Amino acid sequence: MATSFLLSPRYRVLLAGVFSQILCIGVARFAYTPLLPVMQQQTWLSDADGGWLAALNYAGYMLGALTAASIRSIRLKDTLYRITLLLAVLSTAGMALVDSFWLWAAMRFVAGFSSSGAMLLASGLILHWLIQHRQRGELGIHFAGLGVGMLVAALAVELMLRLSFDWQAQWWGFTVLAVGLLVPAWHWMPRPARPLPGAAAGSQCEATPPSRAFMRLMLGAYFCAGYGYVISATFIVTIVEREPLLAGAGNWAFALVGLAAAPAVMLWDLVARRIGYLGALISAMLLQVVGIVLPVLTDSLTGVLVGAVLYGGTFLGCVSLVLTMAGRLYPQSPARMMGRMTLAYGMAQIIAPALTGMLAEATGHYDIGLWLAGGFVILGAMLLAWLRQVDQTAQRLDAEAKEAAV
């Protein structure tokens, strides 16, 4: 890792997070999306089976998220982070072994568990290091790795298709890529040092727990956001490939999703400074609705690609805005709120793919699933608009976001 000496310690740590996102999210999780139509063409995998495999992936993520939220020791979190990196590689290789539904189900579950390492554990480890070294606690670069991971997955599948790799060879190709990503994700993430006595004493911030009404409406809205997110994340390549006029464009649409997602966190932070966290979240969800339903409304390549950009540019913004609000309400332990929020988001991600896969198998298309997803996101935006009007915590959060721009 001689090139690591060319980077400052701050960027090595942030890039460790980026590589963990590409490994655990881009490869272990999102390689499945562009490979789904290939696997359906070359194996017995049906729409319903594909939906159930996606649902099991999110069940694994939920278990990982709850496990991460229950661990208090930063050193134990570091150990679990490194375990999830290894699980990401092993679950990717496992997909290539045989075409067994139960093996694939187990591997998708393990891959989902591993993705919690990049999303939650790496975030906490990076923040811990930044705070200990008196650096800005910003995670925009880290979360940009999720979009880069989606882009890498789409381009890798497109390249391997051009090389005439079958589904099995493509999973082996991703395994080789995963091993390469493991090295910087492991070595550039420093082991957590013991905190200096009294180091955090002056940085204690009072938690300001929100009202029950705030949490109920936020949980409902975040469930709706999770439902909308997961349908396009899982099925967008298959949906595009089944349109006769768009065959061959599915991977490019997924690549655009990743390309749009990469800078989304930083862009939505700027929007929040103008119109508040809730205002930005509502705007992101309404734009996401357009991105979700455009493939139903048009079969033109331009329309589908615009939808991919709108979807990619909003789903990660929603997650980052909610994470930011959790940090504002619970400065010392944002996991207190995020554990509950992740549960709501994750439940939707288990229900939605399985239901959508069964609907697609029954009807022969994904239109009903996309309309349902768009409807759920609209409902979530309405819940947030109501919350913004009636709750003082929501109004205070919006005011704090606007003050940050002054």
Secondary structure, DSSP 4 states (H G I P E B T S, - for coil): -GGGGGS-HHHHHHHHHHHHHIIIIIITTTTHHHHHHHHHHHSS--HHHHHHHHHHHHHHHHHHHHHHHH---HHHHHHHHHHHHHHHHHHHHHTTT---HHHHHHHHHHHHHHHHIIIIIHHHHHHHHHHHTT-----HHHHHHHHHHHHHHHHHHHHHHHTT--HHHHHHHHHHHHHHHHHHHHHSSPPPPPPPTTTTGGG-----PPPHHHHHHHHHHHHHHHHHHHHHHHHHHHHHHTSGGGTT-HHHHHHHHHHHHTTHHHHHHHHHHHH-HHHHHHHHHHHHHHHHHHHHH---HHHHHHHHHHHHHHHHHHHHHHHHHHHHH-TT-THHHHHHHHHHHHHHHHHHHHHHHHHHHHHSSSHHHHHHHHHHHHHHHHHHHHHHHH-HHHHHHHHHHHHTT-
